[in-house]
Amino acid sequence: MDYLPVFLRIADAPVLVVGGGRVAARKIEWLLKARARVTVVAPELLPELTERVRRGELSCLPRPFEPAQLARVRLVVAASDDPQANAAVSCAARERQIPVNVVDSAELSTFIFPAIIDRSPLVVAVSSAGAAPVLARRVREHIEALLPARLGALARFLGARRAAVAAALGALARRAFWERIVGGRAASQLLAGDEASAGRTFAAELAAARLAAGAATGQAAPGEVYLIGAGPGDPDLLTLRALQLLQQADVILHDRLVPESILERARRDAERIFVGKETGDHAQQSRINDLLVELARAGKRVARLKGGDPFIFGRGGEEAQVLAAHGIPYRVVPGITAALGAAAGSGIPLTHRRLAHSVTFVSGHAALEDTLDWRALARTHQTVVFYMGVAQLPRIVARLRAAGANAELPAAIVAQATLATERVLRAPLAAIATLALREQVAAPALLIVGEVTALCATGALAGILGGGGLEAVA
């Protein structure tokens, strides 16, 4: 991060702007909105700036810049069309340790103007650290389109009631209350322009929250658990609901399949607890279950963040059973399971009208047991995806071959699906384990078996429909 995002209070502070052209006028507009006392240094001004001087909105020094003009100035903007003059302003400001922005010159600036979305008192700033201002403006446009015009009115409405909420509720109950209000009926009424109804709804919600939180007895507000699927690894594949709950959670329990890039999207002050299981540690799940119950009973909102989907080989069903047995409220947020992420990233369709009429997800650990119908898994015109199967690859291949699967049946291994380190290996079934060993494939990785895995090996169906063999592709 090249710049620390901050918001400066410059109301009634003296600010100097060097330059009287169109660019300077745009900067002056924002400075005046922040109620700064602006002085413009320029031999000539745009007519609109001259009019502002006449109305007393800003002052003007109609002469070239001089370092002495920086006396008692809190902020400086150099926006003239003379690069040498702008450089002189930057040098003089830096010598005096005054924050300075030189328009279109990040190297001469100690601060920059972001692309701004103004819903005062709510303000959103977007910056590319000067590297791509057009991109920053495009991002601002996308965000601005999502934000209601009356969002500032909602912020003022909530701000006026902060003291009443603080007096009525404890810290844990307070945060939960505000989140319900922001996403609930009172906010909708306010955004629709009905402030009177919003006020009545707010008062009723606060009274109910005071009772639920046990304010009179000091009891903790009841907690809850979110069983969240984090998807296959790419943070952009998180669902909107997952992001919302990650921002609400007080505690996050995560495993090793959840990358740091996803954890960074959680609330900054949320407690993080790593609960990844080591191979053979069968007691860890019991400890996780106990921790979920303990934290929720303490009034915490707990996010149990799992790679993929919590109900597909994520043991989310077991955790839900435990929570229900203890009367702990919970919500399940589906995630993009690893098979779907791997299929999308590698271009392998899991079903295909001509080649695969069904898809089956199988735990690779089941290869150690006799609980699977291997004959059914070896049939043609289907796709079989083995999760957690890297360590059992030779055994899986042997079981499929013994059940009748063709040695030339196309297969693929997708490792680190959807991440920048994603790898896709393709080979006939009989050769896939050898290829994986040679390429030193490590978990997390999926084995996909079926005719569809050949579709992207050559970019055509000829390798399958024409009867040709598949070459191993690393």
Secondary structure, 3 states (H helix, E strand, C coil): CCCCCCCCCCCCCEEEEECCCHHHHHHHHHHHHCCCEEEEECCCCCHHHHHHHHCCCCEEECCCCCHHHHCCCCEEEECCCCHHHHHHHHHHHHHCCCCEEECCCHHHCCCCCCEEEEECCEEEEECCCCCCHHHHHHHHHHHHHHCCCCHHHHHHHHHCCHHHHHHHCCHHHHHHHHHHHHCCHHHHHHHCCCHHHHHHHHHHHHHHHHHHCCCCCCCCCCCEEEEEECECCCHHHCCHHHHHHHHHCCEEEECCCCCHHHHCCCCCCCEEEECCCCCCCCCHHHHHHHHHHHHHHCCCEEEEEECECCCCCCCHHHHHHHHHHCCCCEEEECCCCHHHHHHHHHCCCCCECCCECCEEEEEHHHHHCCCCCHHHHCCCCCEEEEECCCCCHHHHHHHHHHCCCCCCCEEEEEECCCCCCCEEEEEEHHHHHHHHHHCCCCCCEEEEECHHHHHHHHCCCHHHHCCCCCCCEC
